[in-house]
Amino acid sequence: MDYIEIIGLIAAVLTTTAFLPQVYKTWKTKDVESFSLPMFLIFFIGILFWLIYGVLVKSIAMILANSITVISSFLLLYFKIKYGKR
């Protein structure tokens, strides 16, 4: 593994970890009022494309980070749709 991929892995850990507390907080509080559904849909689609790109260039860092972020953002979208109708 070269130093460029290590830098990518560090970035992946930091950015993905930063996203997880919001998912947890939303799951616990069920408060989704401040979330913009169009923004999260665009974000989710963008992350899917980053994941596809990571697979195509065979970047472990991009694949790991974007796989976790796809799941996390999907959960936030699910919470927004489920809890936003209250």
C-alpha atoms as a printed R data frame, in Angstrom:
   type eleno elety resid chain resno       x      y       z
1  ATOM     1    CA   MET     A     1   0.000  0.000   0.000
2  ATOM     2    CA   ASP     A     2   1.518  3.320  -1.030
3  ATOM     3    CA   TYR     A     3   1.452  6.607   0.866
4  ATOM     4    CA   ILE     A     4  -1.250  8.061  -1.402
5  ATOM     5    CA   GLU     A     5  -3.662  5.270  -0.475
6  ATOM     6    CA   ILE     A     6  -2.764  5.719   3.217
7  ATOM     7    CA   ILE     A     7  -3.655  9.412   2.954
8  ATOM     8    CA   GLY     A     8  -6.932  8.358   1.332
9  ATOM     9    CA   LEU     A     9  -7.648  5.883   4.123
10 ATOM    10    CA   ILE     A    10  -7.040  8.540   6.782
11 ATOM    11    CA   ALA     A    11  -9.384 10.916   4.950
12 ATOM    12    CA   ALA     A    12 -11.946  8.126   4.606
13 ATOM    13    CA   VAL     A    13 -11.889  7.311   8.315
14 ATOM    14    CA   LEU     A    14 -12.200 10.948   9.353
15 ATOM    15    CA   THR     A    15 -14.988 11.956   6.965
16 ATOM    16    CA   THR     A    16 -16.984  8.763   7.426
17 ATOM    17    CA   THR     A    17 -16.657  8.871  11.212
18 ATOM    18    CA   ALA     A    18 -17.803 12.503  11.236
19 ATOM    19    CA   PHE     A    19 -21.056 11.477   9.544
20 ATOM    20    CA   LEU     A    20 -21.987  8.667  11.961
21 ATOM    21    CA   PRO     A    21 -22.973 10.772  15.027
22 ATOM    22    CA   GLN     A    22 -25.669 12.495  12.953
23 ATOM    23    CA   VAL     A    23 -27.104  9.147  11.933
24 ATOM    24    CA   TYR     A    24 -27.138  7.999  15.554
25 ATOM    25    CA   LYS     A    25 -28.678 11.256  16.816
26 ATOM    26    CA   THR     A    26 -31.388 11.156  14.164
27 ATOM    27    CA   TRP     A    27 -32.158  7.532  14.958
28 ATOM    28    CA   LYS     A    28 -32.470  8.290  18.684
29 ATOM    29    CA   THR     A    29 -34.387 11.599  18.486
30 ATOM    30    CA   LYS     A    30 -36.328 10.926  15.282
31 ATOM    31    CA   ASP     A    31 -35.945 14.647  14.568
32 ATOM    32    CA   VAL     A    32 -35.590 15.179  10.820
33 ATOM    33    CA   GLU     A    33 -37.169 18.610  10.455
34 ATOM    34    CA   SER     A    34 -33.918 20.371   9.592
35 ATOM    35    CA   PHE     A    35 -32.921 17.855   6.888
36 ATOM    36    CA   SER     A    36 -33.469 18.839   3.279
37 ATOM    37    CA   LEU     A    37 -34.758 15.825   1.351
38 ATOM    38    CA   PRO     A    38 -33.564 17.138  -2.051
39 ATOM    39    CA   MET     A    39 -30.082 17.780  -0.619
40 ATOM    40    CA   PHE     A    40 -29.842 14.284   0.848
41 ATOM    41    CA   LEU     A    41 -31.069 12.692  -2.387
42 ATOM    42    CA   ILE     A    42 -28.408 14.548  -4.372
43 ATOM    43    CA   PHE     A    43 -25.786 13.706  -1.731
44 ATOM    44    CA   PHE     A    44 -26.789 10.008  -1.765
45 ATOM    45    CA   ILE     A    45 -26.562  9.810  -5.563
46 ATOM    46    CA   GLY     A    46 -23.185 11.566  -5.467
47 ATOM    47    CA   ILE     A    47 -21.837  9.099  -2.926
48 ATOM    48    CA   LEU     A    48 -23.067  6.199  -5.073
49 ATOM    49    CA   PHE     A    49 -21.085  7.616  -7.982
50 ATOM    50    CA   TRP     A    50 -17.991  8.038  -5.768
51 ATOM    51    CA   LEU     A    51 -18.375  4.391  -4.748
52 ATOM    52    CA   ILE     A    52 -18.616  3.283  -8.376
53 ATOM    53    CA   TYR     A    53 -15.578  5.425  -9.201
54 ATOM    54    CA   GLY     A    54 -13.647  3.896  -6.298
55 ATOM    55    CA   VAL     A    55 -14.430  0.403  -7.559
56 ATOM    56    CA   LEU     A    56 -13.374  1.313 -11.092
57 ATOM    57    CA   VAL     A    57 -10.029  2.785  -9.986
58 ATOM    58    CA   LYS     A    58  -9.615  0.035  -7.363
59 ATOM    59    CA   SER     A    59  -9.135  2.424  -4.455
60 ATOM    60    CA   ILE     A    60  -9.630  0.672  -1.126
61 ATOM    61    CA   ALA     A    61 -10.018  4.019   0.662
62 ATOM    62    CA   MET     A    62 -12.777  5.220  -1.637
63 ATOM    63    CA   ILE     A    63 -14.580  1.892  -1.588
64 ATOM    64    CA   LEU     A    64 -14.556  1.624   2.219
65 ATOM    65    CA   ALA     A    65 -15.486  5.230   2.927
66 ATOM    66    CA   ASN     A    66 -18.203  5.454   0.333
67 ATOM    67    CA   SER     A    67 -19.694  2.052   1.187
68 ATOM    68    CA   ILE     A    68 -20.137  3.127   4.794
69 ATOM    69    CA   THR     A    69 -21.376  6.586   3.788
70 ATOM    70    CA   VAL     A    70 -23.894  5.098   1.318
71 ATOM    71    CA   ILE     A    71 -25.341  3.006   4.137
72 ATOM    72    CA   SER     A    72 -25.324  5.945   6.572
73 ATOM    73    CA   SER     A    73 -26.908  8.368   4.129
74 ATOM    74    CA   PHE     A    74 -29.476  5.754   3.132
75 ATOM    75    CA   LEU     A    75 -30.422  5.460   6.803
76 ATOM    76    CA   LEU     A    76 -30.800  9.247   7.057
77 ATOM    77    CA   LEU     A    77 -32.975  9.266   3.929
78 ATOM    78    CA   TYR     A    78 -35.070  6.463   5.401
79 ATOM    79    CA   PHE     A    79 -35.424  8.373   8.683
80 ATOM    80    CA   LYS     A    80 -36.365 11.554   6.804
81 ATOM    81    CA   ILE     A    81 -39.106  9.765   4.898
82 ATOM    82    CA   LYS     A    82 -40.328  7.708   7.880
83 ATOM    83    CA   TYR     A    83 -40.211 10.383  10.607
84 ATOM    84    CA   GLY     A    84 -40.803 13.433   8.446
85 ATOM    85    CA   LYS     A    85 -44.513 12.691   8.075
86 ATOM    86    CA   ARG     A    86 -45.315 13.199  11.757
